[in-house]
């Protein structure tokens, strides 16, 4: 199999991680057959999909929609719901610090990948307003992390399937246009990229909140991986790709970072729009300086500089945070259970308030884009 141009440092990756990169490369050409079949059958007219998602299957539900929803109407046998509930508590316990990590580490890391960011760059959806992407991500992660959030019919379940269809529609747009270069980038929104996204929300997120001083045990970290294994499978990722151990997850993250290449012009444009465009442009400059500083501290060495972000003094906040949160963490770990319960509830209230502050037209309808950079397809 030909290795696409997007794969850099192949020899070094093999020297450090053996055949892991060779096992990942074929997934650059694998798609999501169930969701792609919906796009092929409905051709951009997704009313029957949304109706079935809201009201359930009916006699006239298209066969492709029926197949997609029936494949995900039950909790898989491999899912441990107790672990999933614990992982959700971990996310909410991180509160606003978790929000900082999602924005300055997880999302920015995704945009820094020069091939992985191409579907977003070519559809141009982020160019309109980066705050919409932040709002969609926050609402999605909070819904997935809520109690029973991934059970059929729950908000997290429904949002995940809507995002999955959006991904499939973007693939359909790109493959029916003339801008996608498969030799360079592989398949659009392929299995490799779904895996990378899963890791950004799981182990990359956990390691980020640990940098800020929050104490996450190994068992909690692997519970969080378990939650995102379920969410990512529901998103269309193949189960055999998704790690359930920290060591395996970090090895994959290291290989992806080593082989994805440096941020490109699209990376810089997307990150600038995320941190400085839309509603972010209306905020006082100190917030933009804070975001840039956090990126320098939370991202791998040199990535923030290659993204064109100024290295502000706010980066030192990250090294100071363990001292600031340490007493509270000690109380949580060694005090009565109600301390942690209260932190979880405060985190839930934080995300509820954050989601209410974003108008619905900016926030989270997860509507598939209808065009590629001004050219309507279909």
Long-range contacts (C-beta under 8 A, 24 or more apart in sequence): 1-25, 1-26, 1-29, 2-183, 4-28, 4-115, 4-182, 4-183, 4-184, 4-185, 4-186, 5-183, 5-184, 5-185, 6-114, 6-115, 6-184, 6-185, 6-186, 6-260, 6-261, 7-259, 8-258, 8-259, 8-260, 8-261, 9-258, 9-259, 10-259, 12-258, 13-255, 13-258, 13-259, 16-254, 16-258, 17-251, 17-254, 17-255, 20-251, 20-252, 20-255, 21-255, 21-259, 24-192, 24-195, 24-252, 24-255, 24-256, 25-192, 27-190, 27-191, 27-192, 27-195, 27-238, 27-241, 28-186, 28-187, 28-190, 28-191, 28-192, 28-193, 29-182, 29-186, 29-187, 29-190, 30-187, 30-190, 30-191, 30-192, 30-238, 31-171, 31-187, 31-189, 31-190, 31-191, 32-164, 32-167, 32-168, 32-171, 32-189, 32-191, 32-194, 32-236, 34-64, 34-67, 34-68, 34-71, 34-236, 35-68, 35-164, 35-165, 35-167, 35-168, 35-236, 36-168, 36-171, 36-172, 37-64, 37-67, 37-68, 38-62, 38-64, 38-65, 38-68, 38-165, 38-168, 39-165, 39-168, 39-169, 39-171, 39-172, 40-64, 40-172, 41-65, 43-378, 44-169, 44-172, 44-368, 44-370, 44-377, 44-378, 46-165, 46-169, 46-368, 49-165, 50-162, 53-158, 53-161, 53-162, 54-158, 68-161, 69-161, 72-152, 72-157, 72-161, 72-234, 73-152, 74-152, 75-150, 75-151, 76-230, 76-233, 78-239, 79-226, 79-230, 80-226, 81-148, 83-223, 83-226, 83-227, 84-150, 84-223, 84-226, 84-227, 84-230, 85-147, 86-220, 86-223, 87-145, 87-220, 87-223, 87-224, 87-226, 87-227, 87-228, 88-144, 88-145, 88-146, 88-147, 88-149, 88-227, 89-340, 89-344, 90-216, 90-220, 90-223, 90-224, 91-141, 91-142, 91-145, 91-224, 91-347, 92-142, 92-145, 92-343, 92-344, 92-345, 92-347, 92-348, 92-351, 93-214, 93-332, 93-340, 93-343, 93-344, 93-347, 94-209, 94-214, 94-347, 95-343, 95-346, 95-347, 95-350, 96-350, 97-209, 97-212, 97-214, 97-321, 97-325, 98-205, 98-209, 98-347, 99-138, 99-350, 99-351, 99-354, 100-212, 100-294, 101-205, 101-208, 101-209, 101-212, 101-298, 102-137, 102-138, 102-141, 102-201, 102-205, 103-134, 103-137, 103-274, 103-275, 103-291, 104-291, 104-294, 104-295, 104-298, 104-299, 105-204, 105-205, 105-208, 105-294, 105-295, 105-298, 105-299, 106-200, 106-201, 106-204, 106-205, 106-208, 107-133, 107-134, 107-137, 107-200, 107-274, 108-271, 108-274, 108-275, 108-295, 108-299, 108-304, 108-307, 109-200, 109-204, 109-299, 109-303, 110-196, 110-197, 110-200, 111-263, 111-267, 111-270, 111-271, 111-274, 112-260, 112-263, 112-267, 112-271, 112-299, 112-303, 112-306, 112-307, 113-196, 113-256, 113-260, 113-263, 113-267, 114-260, 114-261, 114-262, 114-263, 114-264, 114-266, 114-267, 115-184, 115-185, 115-186, 115-260, 115-261, 116-193, 116-196, 116-260, 117-266, 117-267, 117-270, 118-180, 118-185, 118-188, 118-266, 119-170, 119-171, 119-174, 119-188, 119-189, 120-270, 121-266, 121-269, 121-270, 122-174, 122-177, 122-179, 122-180, 122-372, 122-373, 123-170, 123-173, 123-369, 123-371, 123-372, 123-373, 124-369, 124-371, 124-372, 124-373, 124-374, 125-369, 126-270, 126-273, 126-274, 127-269, 127-273, 127-277, 128-278, 129-273, 129-277, 129-278, 129-279, 129-362, 130-270, 130-273, 130-274, 130-275, 130-276, 130-277, 130-278, 130-280, 131-277, 131-278, 131-279, 131-280, 131-358, 131-362, 132-278, 132-362, 132-363, 133-274, 134-274, 135-355, 135-358, 135-362, 135-363, 135-364, 136-363, 136-364, 136-366, 138-351, 138-354, 138-355, 139-355, 139-358, 139-363, 139-364, 140-364, 140-366, 141-201, 142-348, 142-351, 142-352, 142-355, 144-227, 144-231, 145-227, 146-348, 150-227, 150-230, 150-231, 150-234, 156-231, 157-234, 159-364, 159-366, 160-231, 160-234, 160-235, 161-234, 162-366, 163-235, 163-366, 164-234, 164-235, 164-236, 165-368, 166-366, 166-367, 166-368, 166-369, 167-235, 167-236, 168-236, 169-368, 169-369, 170-368, 170-369, 172-377, 172-378, 173-369, 173-371, 173-372, 173-377, 173-378, 174-372, 176-377, 176-378, 177-372, 177-375, 177-377, 179-372, 179-373, 191-237, 191-238, 191-241, 194-232, 194-235, 194-236, 194-237, 194-241, 195-232, 195-237, 195-241, 195-242, 195-252, 196-256, 197-232, 197-235, 198-228, 198-229, 198-231, 198-232, 198-235, 198-237, 198-242, 199-243, 199-249, 199-252, 199-253, 199-256, 201-228, 201-231, 202-227, 202-228, 202-229, 202-249, 203-246, 203-249, 203-250, 203-253, 204-253, 207-250, 208-298, 211-297, 211-298, 211-318, 211-321, 212-318, 212-321, 212-322, 212-325, 213-321, 213-322, 213-323, 213-324, 213-325, 213-326, 213-329, 214-325, 214-329, 215-329, 215-332, 215-333, 218-246, 221-246, 222-246, 225-249, 257-300, 262-306, 263-303, 263-306, 263-307, 267-306, 267-307, 268-307, 268-308, 271-295, 271-307, 271-308, 271-309, 272-308, 275-309, 278-362, 279-362, 289-314, 290-314, 290-317, 293-317, 294-318
